[in-house]
Amino acid sequence: ITEFSLHDRKAASDRTFLLAVAAAVLRHCPELFISLEIDAKTLDQQLVRALGGLCCSVEIPLAGTEKGGALLFDKKLYSGRAALLNREGLVFGFLMGWGCQPGDTFRAFRDRLDFALSLYPNHVEFPQLDEPRDPKPTGVYSSKDMDFSRGMAFACRTFYTAGRAVPWFMGVLKALRVSPSAFFADFDEWQQCGSCSYVTGFDPDAVPHAEIEKMQLSFLKEKFDEKHKANLFPVVDDLVRLNGAFSRVAAEGEEGLVETTYNPDELLSPAAADIARFAENSCQEPCRVRVFAGSDAPDYRY
């Protein structure tokens, strides 16, 4: 066994049990990759430090609390927990849903999605996508909005999670001046036009990452042209393909050769987070970059 998942609602809120699990894994099988569902309120400094010694991914349910017919969402709680995990260098993702809790609305779902992506999770999962039907519509969450939510969730699953977009996604959205939810709404429409949406049974997890990358670049080129920012696309193209090559080395052990318009050292620096400024201040320097497995992590040469 090389991987193990513990996604249990009772265990997710049992801090003592989770500490015991972390200690047992570290003692008996430290090389095991473990995926743990943990409630945000359960995460604290001690638990995060215990998890820091493991090869693991923390899955955090992103949910609100119903009060007086409205769904309240504690952004401060989730921001703080994400900061804890980031300081420890832990991989984490969110588990999200729509229309499941009393008081939920389409607007609230979009707000949660925008907020979730702003915390730079490694992935966002939507368990409801594996269910054939949406929750029953309510007076504040129509069946049409349920359909829109499913499409946006599937778009996020395809573009962000299967597309391994976390290193560059928010920088791209900043350049486009668009929110994550609006971006995914557009990508959902693009997927439906291209017969690669949930409606047609498309499965992004069954497609090689390189194919998802082609979809990303095709859509992004359209968006940057549409926004009259085609001059920024060479930077975006480099970022997507270079980071994609790194991810394939890490996940599939697949070496890659990437031809970039800009120097890879600059593309992989913090300066590339601001795409517009990078394009304005950086000189084009075409390079052929070989991405390969280093001694501890993916590496590159040019």
C-alpha positions in Angstrom: 0.0 0.0 0.0 1.4 3.4 -1.0 -1.6 5.6 -0.6 -4.4 5.7 1.9 -7.5 7.9 2.3 -9.3 8.6 5.5 -12.5 10.6 4.7 -14.8 10.0 7.6 -17.1 12.8 9.0 -16.7 11.6 12.6 -12.9 11.3 12.3 -12.7 14.7 10.6 -13.6 16.5 13.8 -11.8 14.2 16.3 -8.5 15.9 16.9 -7.2 13.3 19.4 -7.8 10.5 16.9 -6.1 12.4 14.1 -3.1 13.0 16.2 -2.9 9.3 16.9 -3.2 8.5 13.2 -0.4 10.9 12.4 1.8 9.4 15.0 1.1 5.9 13.9 1.8 6.6 10.2 5.0 8.4 11.1 6.1 5.5 13.3 5.2 2.5 11.1 4.9 3.7 7.5 6.5 7.2 7.0 6.6 6.9 3.2 2.8 6.3 3.0 0.9 9.0 1.2 -2.3 9.7 3.2 -5.3 11.9 2.4 -7.1 13.2 5.5 -10.4 14.9 5.7 -10.2 17.4 8.6 -12.7 20.0 9.7 -11.3 23.6 9.7 -12.2 24.0 13.4 -10.2 20.8 14.3 -7.0 22.1 12.7 -4.6 23.7 15.1 -0.9 24.3 15.4 -0.2 21.0 17.1 -2.1 18.9 14.6 -0.6 20.8 11.7 2.9 20.2 13.0 2.2 16.5 13.5 1.0 16.3 9.9 4.1 18.2 8.7 6.1 15.1 9.2 4.0 13.1 6.9 3.5 12.8 3.1 -0.1 13.9 3.1 -2.9 16.0 1.7 -5.4 17.7 4.0 -9.0 17.9 2.6 -11.0 20.6 4.3 -14.8 20.7 4.0 -15.8 24.3 3.0 -19.2 24.8 4.7 -21.2 27.4 6.5 -23.5 27.5 9.4 -27.3 28.1 9.0 -28.7 30.8 11.2 -32.1 32.5 10.9 -32.6 31.1 7.4 -29.3 32.4 6.1 -26.0 30.5 5.5 -23.2 32.2 7.4 -19.6 31.5 6.3 -16.5 32.2 8.5 -13.9 33.4 6.1 -11.5 34.3 8.9 -11.5 30.7 10.1 -10.6 29.3 6.8 -8.0 32.0 6.0 -6.3 31.3 9.3 -6.2 27.5 8.7 -4.9 27.9 5.2 -2.1 30.2 6.6 -1.2 27.5 9.2 -1.0 24.8 6.5 1.0 27.0 4.1 3.5 27.9 6.8 4.1 24.2 7.4 4.3 23.5 3.7 1.4 21.1 3.7 -0.7 20.3 0.6 -4.3 21.0 1.1 -7.5 21.2 -0.8 -11.2 22.0 -0.2 -14.3 19.9 -0.4 -17.2 22.0 -1.7 -20.9 21.7 -2.4 -23.9 23.7 -3.6 -27.5 23.8 -2.4 -26.9 21.2 0.3 -27.2 23.4 3.4 -30.3 25.4 4.4 -30.0 29.0 3.4 -27.5 28.4 0.6 -27.9 30.5 -2.6 -26.2 30.7 -6.0 -24.6 33.9 -5.0 -23.3 32.4 -1.8 -21.9 29.4 -3.8 -20.1 31.8 -6.1 -18.7 33.7 -3.2 -17.4 30.6 -1.5 -15.8 29.5 -4.8 -14.1 32.9 -5.2 -12.9 32.8 -1.6 -11.6 29.2 -1.8 -9.5 29.9 -4.9 -8.0 33.1 -3.2 -6.4 30.8 -0.6 -4.4 28.9 -3.3 -5.6 25.4 -2.5 -3.8 22.6 -4.4 -7.2 21.3 -5.5 -10.9 21.8 -5.1 -13.2 18.8 -5.1 -17.0 18.6 -5.5 -18.3 15.2 -4.2 -21.7 16.1 -5.7 -20.3 15.8 -9.2 -20.4 12.0 -8.6 -24.1 12.2 -7.8 -26.6 12.1 -10.7 -29.0 14.7 -9.3 -28.7 18.1 -7.6 -30.4 18.9 -4.3 -34.0 20.0 -4.5 -34.4 23.6 -5.5 -35.6 26.1 -2.9 -37.1 29.5 -2.9 -33.6 31.0 -2.9 -31.8 28.5 -5.1 -33.6 27.7 -8.3 -33.1 24.5 -10.4 -31.5 26.7 -13.1 -29.0 28.0 -10.7 -28.3 24.4 -9.5 -27.5 23.6 -13.1 -25.2 26.6 -13.4 -23.5 25.6 -10.1 -22.8 22.0 -11.4 -21.4 23.4 -14.6 -19.1 25.8 -12.7 -18.0 23.0 -10.3 -17.2 20.7 -13.2 -15.3 23.5 -14.9 -13.2 24.1 -11.8 -12.6 20.4 -11.5 -11.3 20.3 -15.1 -9.4 23.5 -15.4 -8.0 24.0 -11.9 -7.8 20.6 -10.3 -7.2 18.2 -13.2 -5.3 21.0 -14.9 -2.9 21.5 -11.9 -3.3 25.2 -12.3 -2.5 26.4 -8.7 0.9 27.9 -9.5 -0.4 30.4 -12.0 -4.2 30.5 -11.8 -4.7 33.6 -9.7 -2.0 35.5 -11.6 -3.9 34.8 -14.8 -7.2 36.0 -13.3 -5.6 39.1 -12.1 -4.4 39.9 -15.6 -7.8 39.2 -17.0 -9.5 41.1 -14.2 -12.1 38.4 -13.7 -13.2 36.4 -10.6 -12.8 32.7 -10.4 -16.5 32.1 -10.5 -17.0 34.2 -13.6 -14.0 32.5 -15.2 -15.4 29.0 -14.5 -18.8 30.1 -15.8 -17.2 31.0 -19.1 -15.1 27.8 -19.2 -18.3 25.8 -18.5 -19.9 27.3 -21.6 -16.7 26.7 -23.6 -16.7 23.0 -22.5 -20.3 22.6 -23.5 -19.6 24.1 -26.9 -16.7 21.7 -27.3 -18.5 18.6 -26.1 -16.2 18.1 -23.2 -18.5 19.1 -20.3 -20.3 17.0 -17.6 -23.3 16.8 -20.0 -21.4 14.7 -22.5 -19.8 12.5 -19.8 -16.3 14.0 -20.2 -14.0 12.7 -17.4 -11.0 15.0 -16.9 -9.3 12.5 -14.6 -9.2 10.0 -17.5 -7.4 12.4 -19.8 -3.6 12.9 -19.8 -2.6 16.1 -18.2 -1.1 17.3 -21.5 -4.5 17.2 -23.1 -6.0 19.3 -20.3 -3.2 21.7 -20.8 -4.1 22.1 -24.5 -7.7 22.9 -23.4 -6.4 25.5 -20.9 -4.2 27.2 -23.5 -6.9 27.2 -26.2 -9.4 28.8 -23.8 -6.9 31.3 -22.3 -5.9 32.5 -25.7 -9.6 33.2 -26.5 -10.0 35.1 -23.2 -6.9 37.2 -23.6 -7.9 38.0 -27.2 -11.4 38.9 -26.0 -10.0 41.2 -23.3 -7.7 42.9 -25.9 -4.7 41.6 -24.0 -3.1 39.4 -26.5 0.3 40.9 -25.8 0.2 39.1 -22.4 -0.5 35.7 -23.7 3.1 34.7 -24.5 3.8 35.0 -20.8 0.7 33.0 -19.9 1.6 30.4 -22.5 5.1 30.0 -21.0 3.8 29.8 -17.4 1.2 27.2 -18.2 3.5 24.9 -20.3 6.5 25.2 -18.0 4.6 24.6 -14.8 2.7 21.8 -16.6 6.0 20.1 -17.5 7.1 20.3 -13.8 3.8 18.7 -12.7 4.2 15.9 -15.2 7.7 15.1 -13.9 6.4 15.0 -10.3 3.2 13.1 -11.0 4.1 10.8 -13.9 7.9 10.9 -14.0 7.6 12.2 -17.5 10.5 14.4 -18.7 9.7 17.3 -20.9 11.2 19.8 -23.3 9.5 23.3 -23.3 10.3 26.1 -25.7 9.7 29.4 -23.9 9.5 33.0 -25.1 11.0 34.2 -21.8 13.9 33.1 -19.6 12.7 30.2 -17.3 14.6 31.7 -14.3 12.4 34.8 -14.6 9.2 32.8 -15.3 9.7 30.8 -12.1 10.5 33.8 -10.0 8.0 35.8 -7.9 8.0 38.5 -10.6 5.9 36.3 -12.9 2.9 36.5 -10.4 2.1 39.9 -11.9 1.8 39.0 -15.6 1.1 42.5 -16.9 4.1 44.0 -15.1 6.3 41.0 -16.1 5.4 41.4 -19.8 6.2 45.2 -19.6 9.5 44.8 -17.8 11.0 41.5 -19.0 12.8 41.1 -22.3 12.0 38.1 -24.5 14.7 35.5 -24.5 13.6 32.3 -26.3 14.9 29.2 -24.6 14.6 25.4 -24.9 14.0 24.1 -21.4 14.5 20.5 -20.4 12.5 19.6 -17.3 13.5 16.4 -15.5 13.5 14.7 -12.1 16.2 16.0 -9.8 17.6 14.4 -6.7 14.8 15.7 -4.5 12.4 17.5 -6.8 11.8 18.3 -10.5 14.6 20.4 -12.0 15.4 22.2 -15.3 18.2 23.2 -17.6 18.3 25.4 -20.6 
